[in-house]
């Protein structure tokens, strides 16, 4: 008879183990346009502390339903997004766009399909192929490992509809125009322009004040995508990570990469190694030292930039 009260006490005093029914802590949705909402996730790597949630799920309410862009990193994150979405509209989700293959952006697909099984999920054809060929399993394990198992229970719901560069999806009175690339942040990237609203979802081709992880992409491709984003002259830019804003933060990313690549090229021609370059480049980029993941990714970027220059 004494065991039951003890178990009850332990239930309230001991952290609850993660599991497939969990939901990440609530983050508020911000209305950034007349019909567009974004949940700005914390910046940084997936971890136990952030429960693996660190991207920017978004949705657009159209005349016929809701279009979601990047529902998050796990079924747990996706469920949080769904709960926040339902506070803004009673309309169903009809379509989901996944901007690229990195699982922190699309493993929340499962939660959307739990709520709206008929939703259509759209992505770059190479993203779909890579997910089927092993990237889905890789990201499921990586998210679990980095969060201490918090994201366990997530199932990879791979997109079924391919999106081509320049293709337009007419949904509920809005035009979703695709700008795709095969050599940018992940080599499977979509940027999604909502033509009538002059809004551009950049995916991870453009981040707001965050030093980009470049392991899966090319500097040439990211810089081209950044220029393209600026040329579209959108009124509103929604990055894959960081706050939504105007073109200013896109121009900041362009300036960052212009300095980085110019300095790497100059010192490479002088025969300098990556560890000799780093302090010089860090000084040249000191205006950006408060960006998220500066310490994690600057050295990596320099080494990868050298490899890219050598392959030209």
Secondary structure by P-SEA (a helix, b strand, c coil): caaaaaaaaaaaaccccccccccccbbbbbbcccccccccccccccccccccccccccccccccbbbbccccccaaaaaaaaaaaaacccccccbbbbcccccccccaaaaaaaacccbbbbccaaaaaaaaacaaaaaaaaaaaaaccccccccccccccccccccccccccccbbbbbbccccccbbbbbbcccccccccccccccccccccccccaaaaaaaaaaaaaacccbbbccccccccaaaaaaaaaaaaaaaaaaaaaaaaccccccaaaaaaaaaccccccccccccaaaaaaaaaaaaaac
